[in-house]
Amino acid sequence: MSEERKENFKEIPGMFDGPLMPLLIRLGVPMLAGQTVQLIYNITDAAFISRIDRADPSLVGGVGIIFPIMFLAISIAVGMMTGVSSLVARAIGERNFKVLDVVAESGMALALFFSFIFIFVSYVFNDALIALLGAEGDYARVALEYLNYIIPAAAAGFVMNILLGILQGEGQVTYIMKVMFIGTGLNIVLDPVFIFLLDLGVAGAAMATMVAQFIAMFYAFTPFLRQKVSVKIHWKPENISLNVIGRIASVGFPQALGMMLMAVSFLFLNRIIMDIDPLALTAFSLCGRFDQAVLMPSFALGGALITIMGQNGGRGLHERAMQAWYKALLAGTVAVVVMAAFLVIPAPWIFSFFSDIPEVVSYAVRQIRLVEFTFVFAMVAIVNRSAFQAVGYPLPALFLVFLRLILISIPSAYLFVYVFGWGVYGVWGALVGSSFITCILSFVWLRRVLKQIIAGTRDVRKV
């Protein structure tokens, strides 16, 4: 990197001095807005598909069957984004221009590698994958049709998330919001065009997603092409660094594995609830949509914290990094309590709108009123995982996910339901208890690590 570029290297105003709460809000709100639009899309996409033929359950069911495949792709993409973001933030803090000069090409090489693997496996073994997921008859036909057209969207997502990781590491979150708005907004607009106007049905829904993802990916390149960001894409193969790829993977793949563990754990929990009462599972799935809304501020704060703690930790401002962590926990607590209150109070009216079955409404209302405020514990764990990743320690974050989902929640649910006979309350209790234990452990563990970094007995992982 030339001396001129070093002089013109952009830093976020207020990143290394000044009040932290406005900085957290400034970096977190655009990501929250993007997540909100994504949540709206998830709901509307399911609605459009269901209206192809309201009497055919294989449409929504067949699309839902391939969710594990797409969730695997999403997990890898988000993992790469987290790895790149953490690396870029720490490199900016350290002023490590050598790493910043090669991170774009290195990340893109990683994205293209996974794109090739995912496309090859999905197309060559598509029938086997559908059968492995348990689809038969019309469900298998719909799942295969949707999968064949949605696969390229995953490849676009890999590349796009590398670019978004660079933007997040720099703190250029407004661009991230715009990319998410474009991708999701276009998808919502194109869904009825491809599904109904062009009469492509389920294939049209997949095509709409694919087209929207590629347009969003191309837009994600624009701040790089217009020189609006500090990290440059030089388009030089010699800039691909195996060392940098390894550093991205060291942070990113524990994050991806943690997301996969989450999917596995809910497969087990869904089976337990199905044994109790299928109507309870319907309510559980319905509540999951609203749980996501309550936790969205936590994920937005976690993303902002990776940037702030990574850059300040890399710069040696460890006390400020720790203060940012405290501020994020405070903001997250307020956000969760407020969002939960908006659900708990009108819960009977909310769920009556989504279901005419009294038992489903009853299960949903009880779950929301018993569980929702305890998402404060989950928020603490989410923010703490991001803080670990920000300072270059991803393995504690992965262990905390494994502890909560695999070692505590699933065994506890089996014990409470099948041994103690608590019914669905046993599942809810297992989720609350595992979140509480992980909250306390993660707080004590992270505070100890940050204190050691401040004392100089442990380093922020260098890039």
C-alpha positions as CSV (number, residue, x, y, z in Angstrom):
1,M,0.0,0.0,0.0
2,S,1.5,3.3,-1.0
3,E,2.3,6.1,1.4
4,E,-0.4,8.3,-0.2
5,R,-3.1,5.6,0.3
6,K,-2.0,5.2,3.9
7,E,-2.4,8.9,4.5
8,N,-5.9,8.8,2.9
9,F,-7.0,5.7,4.8
10,K,-10.5,6.4,6.1
11,E,-11.4,6.0,9.8
12,I,-14.9,6.3,11.2
13,P,-15.4,9.5,13.1
14,G,-15.7,8.8,16.8
15,M,-14.3,5.3,16.5
16,F,-11.3,5.8,18.8
17,D,-12.6,8.6,21.0
18,G,-15.9,10.2,22.1
19,P,-19.1,8.6,23.4
20,L,-19.7,5.0,22.6
21,M,-23.5,4.6,22.7
22,P,-24.1,6.9,19.7
23,L,-21.4,5.0,17.8
24,L,-23.1,1.7,18.6
25,I,-26.4,3.0,17.5
26,R,-25.0,4.5,14.3
27,L,-23.4,1.3,13.3
28,G,-26.2,-1.0,14.6
29,V,-29.3,0.7,13.2
30,P,-28.6,0.2,9.5
31,M,-28.0,-3.5,10.1
32,L,-31.2,-3.8,12.1
33,A,-33.1,-2.1,9.3
34,G,-31.7,-4.6,6.8
35,Q,-32.6,-7.6,9.1
36,T,-36.1,-6.2,9.5
37,V,-36.6,-6.1,5.7
38,Q,-35.2,-9.7,5.5
39,L,-37.8,-10.8,8.1
40,I,-40.6,-9.2,6.1
41,Y,-39.4,-11.1,3.0
42,N,-39.4,-14.4,4.8
43,I,-43.0,-14.0,5.6
44,T,-44.2,-12.6,2.3
45,D,-42.2,-15.3,0.3
46,A,-44.0,-18.0,2.1
47,A,-47.3,-16.2,1.6
48,F,-46.8,-16.0,-2.2
49,I,-45.8,-19.6,-2.5
50,S,-48.8,-20.8,-0.5
51,R,-51.1,-18.9,-2.9
52,I,-50.0,-20.8,-5.9
53,D,-52.5,-23.4,-4.8
54,R,-53.9,-23.1,-1.3
55,A,-55.2,-26.7,-1.4
56,D,-51.7,-28.1,-2.1
57,P,-49.6,-28.6,1.0
58,S,-46.7,-29.9,-1.0
59,L,-45.8,-26.4,-2.2
60,V,-44.8,-24.8,1.1
61,G,-43.8,-28.2,2.5
62,G,-41.6,-29.0,-0.5
63,V,-39.8,-25.7,-0.4
64,G,-39.4,-26.1,3.4
65,I,-37.8,-29.5,2.9
66,I,-34.6,-28.0,1.3
67,F,-34.2,-25.5,4.2
68,P,-31.3,-27.5,5.7
69,I,-29.3,-27.3,2.4
70,M,-29.9,-23.5,2.1
71,F,-29.2,-23.1,5.8
72,L,-25.8,-24.8,5.3
73,A,-25.0,-22.3,2.5
74,I,-26.2,-19.4,4.7
75,S,-24.1,-20.7,7.6
76,I,-20.9,-20.8,5.5
77,A,-21.7,-17.3,4.0
78,V,-22.2,-15.7,7.4
79,G,-19.2,-17.5,8.7
80,M,-17.0,-16.0,6.0
81,M,-18.5,-12.6,6.5
82,T,-17.7,-12.8,10.3
83,G,-14.2,-14.0,9.6
84,V,-13.5,-11.2,7.1
85,S,-15.1,-8.5,9.3
86,S,-13.1,-9.5,12.3
87,L,-9.9,-9.6,10.3
88,V,-10.5,-6.2,8.6
89,A,-11.5,-4.5,11.9
90,R,-8.4,-5.7,13.7
91,A,-6.1,-4.9,10.7
92,I,-7.5,-1.3,10.6
93,G,-6.9,-0.9,14.3
94,E,-3.3,-2.2,13.9
95,R,-2.8,-0.2,10.6
96,N,-1.7,-3.5,9.1
97,F,-1.9,-2.4,5.5
98,K,-0.2,-5.6,4.2
99,V,-3.2,-7.6,5.3
100,L,-5.7,-5.0,4.1
101,D,-4.1,-5.0,0.6
102,V,-4.8,-8.8,0.1
103,V,-7.9,-9.5,2.1
104,A,-10.4,-8.8,-0.7
105,E,-8.8,-11.2,-3.2
106,S,-8.2,-13.8,-0.5
107,G,-11.8,-13.7,0.6
108,M,-13.1,-13.8,-2.9
109,A,-11.0,-16.9,-3.6
110,L,-12.5,-18.6,-0.6
111,A,-16.0,-17.6,-1.8
112,L,-15.4,-19.0,-5.3
113,F,-14.1,-22.2,-3.9
114,F,-17.2,-22.8,-1.8
115,S,-19.4,-21.7,-4.7
116,F,-17.9,-24.4,-7.0
117,I,-18.2,-27.1,-4.3
118,F,-21.8,-26.2,-3.4
119,I,-23.0,-25.9,-7.1
120,F,-21.2,-29.2,-8.1
121,V,-22.6,-31.2,-5.2
122,S,-26.1,-29.8,-5.4
123,Y,-26.5,-30.4,-9.1
124,V,-24.8,-33.8,-9.3
125,F,-26.4,-35.3,-6.2
126,N,-29.7,-33.3,-6.2
127,D,-31.9,-36.4,-6.3
128,A,-29.9,-38.1,-3.5
129,L,-30.0,-34.9,-1.4
130,I,-33.8,-34.7,-1.7
131,A,-34.2,-38.3,-0.8
132,L,-31.9,-37.9,2.2
133,L,-34.1,-35.1,3.5
134,G,-37.0,-37.5,3.5
135,A,-39.1,-36.0,0.6
136,E,-41.4,-38.3,-1.4
137,G,-44.0,-37.8,-4.2
138,D,-45.1,-34.3,-4.8
139,Y,-43.0,-33.0,-2.0
140,A,-39.9,-34.4,-3.7
141,R,-40.9,-33.0,-7.0
142,V,-41.4,-29.5,-5.6
143,A,-38.2,-29.6,-3.5
144,L,-36.2,-30.7,-6.5
145,E,-37.7,-28.0,-8.8
146,Y,-37.0,-25.3,-6.2
147,L,-33.5,-26.5,-5.4
148,N,-32.4,-26.6,-9.1
149,Y,-33.2,-22.9,-9.5
150,I,-32.1,-21.6,-6.1
151,I,-28.5,-23.1,-6.2
152,P,-26.9,-20.1,-8.0
153,A,-28.3,-17.7,-5.4
154,A,-26.2,-19.4,-2.8
155,A,-23.1,-18.8,-4.9
156,A,-24.0,-15.2,-5.2
157,G,-24.4,-15.1,-1.4
158,F,-20.9,-16.4,-0.8
159,V,-19.3,-13.6,-2.9
160,M,-21.6,-10.9,-1.5
161,N,-20.9,-11.8,2.1
162,I,-17.2,-11.4,1.6
163,L,-17.8,-7.9,0.4
164,L,-20.2,-7.2,3.3
165,G,-17.6,-8.5,5.7
166,I,-15.1,-6.0,4.5
167,L,-17.8,-3.2,4.7
168,Q,-18.7,-4.3,8.3
169,G,-15.1,-4.4,9.3
170,E,-14.6,-0.9,8.1
171,G,-17.9,0.2,9.7
172,Q,-19.5,1.1,6.4
173,V,-22.8,-0.3,7.6
174,T,-25.0,2.0,5.4
175,Y,-23.9,0.1,2.4
176,I,-24.7,-3.2,4.1
177,M,-28.2,-1.9,4.7
178,K,-28.6,-0.8,1.1
179,V,-27.5,-4.2,-0.2
180,M,-30.0,-6.0,2.0
181,F,-32.7,-3.6,1.0
182,I,-32.0,-4.1,-2.7
183,G,-31.8,-7.9,-2.4
184,T,-34.9,-8.3,-0.3
185,G,-37.0,-5.5,-1.9
186,L,-36.3,-6.9,-5.4
187,N,-37.2,-10.4,-4.2
188,I,-40.6,-9.2,-2.9
189,V,-41.3,-7.3,-6.2
190,L,-40.1,-10.2,-8.4
191,D,-41.9,-13.0,-6.6
192,P,-45.4,-12.2,-7.9
193,V,-44.0,-11.5,-11.4
194,F,-42.2,-14.8,-11.7
195,I,-44.7,-16.9,-9.8
196,F,-48.0,-15.6,-11.2
197,L,-47.4,-13.2,-14.2
198,L,-44.9,-15.5,-15.9
199,D,-46.8,-18.6,-14.5
200,L,-43.5,-20.3,-13.3
201,G,-44.9,-21.4,-9.9
202,V,-42.3,-22.6,-7.4
203,A,-39.5,-22.4,-10.0
204,G,-40.5,-18.7,-10.3
205,A,-40.0,-18.1,-6.6
206,A,-36.5,-19.6,-6.8
207,M,-35.7,-17.6,-9.9
208,A,-36.9,-14.4,-8.2
209,T,-34.5,-15.0,-5.3
210,M,-31.6,-15.9,-7.7
211,V,-32.1,-12.7,-9.8
212,A,-32.4,-10.5,-6.7
213,Q,-29.3,-12.1,-5.0
214,F,-27.2,-11.5,-8.1
215,I,-28.3,-7.9,-8.5
216,A,-27.6,-7.3,-4.8
217,M,-24.2,-8.9,-5.2
218,F,-23.3,-6.6,-8.1
219,Y,-24.5,-3.6,-6.1
220,A,-22.2,-4.7,-3.2
221,F,-19.2,-4.2,-5.6
222,T,-20.2,-0.5,-6.3
223,P,-18.5,1.1,-3.2
224,F,-15.3,-0.7,-4.1
225,L,-15.5,0.3,-7.8
226,R,-16.2,3.9,-6.8
227,Q,-13.3,4.0,-4.3
228,K,-15.7,4.7,-1.4
229,V,-14.0,2.2,0.9
230,S,-10.4,1.9,2.2
231,V,-9.9,-1.8,1.4
232,K,-9.4,-2.2,-2.3
233,I,-10.0,-5.0,-4.8
234,H,-7.0,-5.1,-7.0
235,W,-8.2,-8.1,-9.1
236,K,-4.7,-9.6,-8.9
237,P,-4.5,-13.4,-8.4
238,E,-1.1,-13.0,-6.7
239,N,-2.9,-11.1,-3.9
240,I,-4.5,-14.4,-2.8
241,S,-2.8,-15.3,0.5
242,L,-3.3,-18.7,2.0
243,N,-2.3,-17.2,5.3
244,V,-5.1,-14.6,5.2
245,I,-7.6,-17.3,4.0
246,G,-6.6,-19.3,7.0
247,R,-7.1,-16.4,9.3
248,I,-10.6,-15.8,7.8
249,A,-11.4,-19.4,8.3
250,S,-10.1,-19.5,11.9
251,V,-12.8,-17.0,12.9
252,G,-15.5,-17.7,10.3
253,F,-15.9,-21.5,10.5
254,P,-16.5,-21.7,14.2
255,Q,-19.3,-19.2,13.5
256,A,-20.7,-21.3,10.7
257,L,-20.5,-24.5,12.8
258,G,-22.3,-22.7,15.6
259,M,-25.2,-21.9,13.2
260,M,-25.3,-25.5,12.0
261,L,-25.5,-26.7,15.6
262,M,-28.5,-24.4,16.1
263,A,-30.3,-26.1,13.2
264,V,-29.5,-29.6,14.5
265,S,-30.7,-28.7,18.0
266,F,-34.1,-27.5,16.7
267,L,-34.6,-30.7,14.7
268,F,-34.4,-32.5,18.0
269,L,-36.6,-30.0,19.9
270,N,-39.2,-30.1,17.1
271,R,-39.5,-33.9,17.4
272,I,-40.0,-33.6,21.2
273,I,-42.7,-31.0,20.8
274,M,-44.4,-33.1,18.0
275,D,-44.6,-36.0,20.5
276,I,-46.3,-33.7,23.0
277,D,-48.8,-32.2,20.6
278,P,-48.6,-31.3,16.9
279,L,-50.6,-28.1,17.7
280,A,-47.8,-27.1,20.1
281,L,-45.3,-27.5,17.3
282,T,-47.4,-25.2,15.1
283,A,-47.4,-22.6,17.9
284,F,-43.7,-23.1,18.5
285,S,-42.9,-22.4,14.8
286,L,-45.2,-19.4,14.8
287,C,-43.5,-17.9,17.9
288,G,-40.2,-18.5,16.3
289,R,-41.0,-15.7,13.7
290,F,-41.6,-13.3,16.6
291,D,-38.6,-14.5,18.6
292,Q,-36.5,-13.5,15.6
293,A,-37.9,-10.0,15.8
294,V,-37.1,-9.7,19.5
295,L,-33.5,-10.8,19.0
296,M,-32.7,-8.8,15.8
297,P,-31.3,-5.8,17.8
298,S,-29.0,-8.3,19.6
299,F,-27.5,-9.4,16.3
300,A,-27.3,-5.8,15.0
301,L,-25.4,-4.8,18.2
302,G,-23.2,-7.9,17.8
303,G,-22.2,-6.8,14.3
304,A,-21.5,-3.3,15.4
305,L,-19.4,-4.6,18.3
306,I,-17.2,-6.6,16.0
307,T,-16.2,-3.4,14.3
308,I,-15.8,-1.3,17.4
309,M,-14.0,-3.8,19.6
310,G,-11.9,-5.1,16.7
311,Q,-10.7,-1.7,15.6
312,N,-10.1,-0.4,19.2
313,G,-8.5,-3.6,20.3
314,G,-6.2,-3.6,17.3
315,R,-5.3,0.0,18.1
316,G,-4.5,-1.0,21.7
317,L,-7.4,0.9,23.2
318,H,-8.5,-2.1,25.3
319,E,-10.3,-0.2,28.0
320,R,-12.5,1.5,25.3
321,A,-13.2,-1.9,23.7
322,M,-14.4,-3.2,27.1
323,Q,-16.6,-0.2,27.6
324,A,-18.1,-0.7,24.2
325,W,-19.0,-4.2,25.3
326,Y,-20.7,-2.9,28.5
327,K,-22.7,-0.3,26.4
328,A,-23.8,-3.0,24.0
329,L,-25.1,-5.2,26.8
330,L,-27.0,-2.2,28.2
331,A,-28.5,-1.2,24.8
332,G,-29.4,-4.9,24.1
333,T,-31.2,-5.3,27.5
334,V,-33.3,-2.2,26.8
335,A,-34.1,-3.3,23.2
336,V,-35.1,-6.9,24.2
337,V,-37.3,-5.7,27.1
338,V,-39.1,-3.1,24.9
339,M,-39.6,-5.6,22.0
340,A,-40.8,-8.3,24.4
341,A,-43.3,-6.0,26.0
342,F,-44.8,-5.1,22.6
343,L,-45.4,-8.9,22.1
344,V,-46.4,-10.0,25.6
345,I,-49.2,-7.5,26.2
346,P,-51.2,-7.9,23.0
347,A,-50.2,-11.6,22.5
348,P,-53.8,-13.0,22.4
349,W,-54.8,-10.6,19.7
350,I,-51.6,-11.1,17.7
351,F,-51.9,-14.9,17.5
352,S,-55.6,-14.9,17.0
353,F,-54.8,-13.1,13.7
354,F,-52.5,-16.0,12.6
355,S,-54.6,-19.0,13.7
356,D,-58.3,-19.8,14.2
357,I,-57.4,-22.9,16.3
358,P,-57.8,-22.0,20.0
359,E,-55.2,-24.6,21.1
360,V,-52.5,-23.1,18.9
361,V,-53.3,-19.6,20.1
362,S,-53.2,-20.8,23.8
363,Y,-49.8,-22.5,23.3
364,A,-48.4,-19.4,21.6
365,V,-49.6,-16.9,24.1
366,R,-48.3,-19.0,27.0
367,Q,-44.9,-19.4,25.3
368,I,-44.6,-15.8,24.6
369,R,-45.5,-14.7,28.1
370,L,-43.2,-17.2,29.8
371,V,-40.2,-17.0,27.5
372,E,-40.0,-13.7,25.8
373,F,-38.5,-11.5,28.5
374,T,-35.9,-14.2,29.2
375,F,-34.4,-13.5,25.8
376,V,-32.3,-11.0,27.7
377,F,-30.1,-14.0,28.6
378,A,-29.9,-15.0,24.9
379,M,-29.0,-11.4,24.0
380,V,-26.1,-11.4,26.5
381,A,-24.8,-14.7,24.9
382,I,-25.1,-13.3,21.4
383,V,-23.3,-10.1,22.2
384,N,-20.6,-12.0,24.1
385,R,-20.0,-14.3,21.1
386,S,-19.5,-11.3,18.9
387,A,-17.0,-9.8,21.4
388,F,-15.0,-13.0,21.4
389,Q,-14.9,-13.0,17.6
390,A,-13.9,-9.3,17.6
391,V,-10.8,-9.9,19.6
392,G,-9.9,-13.0,17.6
393,Y,-11.0,-15.7,19.9
394,P,-13.8,-17.6,18.0
395,L,-13.5,-21.0,19.8
396,P,-15.0,-19.8,23.1
397,A,-17.9,-18.5,21.0
398,L,-18.3,-21.9,19.4
399,F,-18.1,-23.7,22.7
400,L,-20.8,-21.5,24.2
401,V,-23.2,-22.4,21.3
402,F,-22.4,-26.1,21.7
403,L,-22.9,-25.9,25.5
404,R,-26.3,-24.1,25.2
405,L,-27.8,-26.1,22.4
406,I,-26.3,-29.6,22.5
407,L,-25.0,-30.1,26.1
408,I,-27.9,-28.4,28.0
409,S,-31.1,-27.6,26.1
410,I,-31.6,-31.0,24.3
411,P,-30.8,-33.3,27.3
412,S,-32.8,-31.0,29.6
413,A,-35.8,-31.1,27.3
414,Y,-35.7,-34.9,27.2
415,L,-35.4,-35.0,31.0
416,F,-38.1,-32.5,31.7
417,V,-40.6,-33.9,29.1
418,Y,-40.0,-37.7,29.3
419,V,-38.9,-38.2,32.9
420,F,-40.6,-35.4,34.8
421,G,-43.6,-35.2,32.5
422,W,-43.7,-31.4,32.3
423,G,-45.0,-31.5,28.7
424,V,-44.3,-28.4,26.5
425,Y,-43.3,-26.5,29.7
426,G,-40.3,-28.8,29.8
427,V,-39.1,-27.6,26.4
428,W,-39.6,-24.0,27.3
429,G,-37.8,-24.5,30.6
430,A,-34.9,-26.2,28.9
431,L,-34.5,-23.2,26.5
432,V,-34.7,-20.7,29.3
433,G,-32.3,-22.6,31.6
434,S,-29.7,-23.2,28.9
435,S,-29.8,-19.5,27.9
436,F,-29.4,-18.4,31.6
437,I,-26.4,-20.7,32.2
438,T,-24.7,-19.6,29.0
439,C,-25.4,-16.0,29.8
440,I,-23.6,-16.2,33.2
441,L,-20.7,-18.3,31.9
442,S,-20.1,-16.2,28.8
443,F,-20.2,-13.0,30.8
444,V,-17.7,-14.3,33.4
445,W,-15.4,-15.8,30.8
446,L,-15.4,-12.8,28.5
447,R,-14.8,-10.4,31.3
448,R,-11.8,-12.4,32.5
449,V,-10.4,-12.5,28.9
450,L,-10.8,-8.7,28.5
451,K,-9.3,-8.0,31.9
452,Q,-6.3,-10.1,30.9
453,I,-6.0,-8.2,27.6
454,I,-6.1,-4.9,29.5
455,A,-3.5,-6.2,32.0
456,G,-1.2,-7.3,29.1
457,T,-1.2,-11.0,30.1
458,R,-3.2,-11.9,26.9
459,D,-3.2,-10.2,23.5
460,V,-5.9,-9.4,21.0
461,R,-5.2,-11.9,18.3
462,K,-2.9,-10.2,15.7
463,V,-3.6,-10.3,12.0
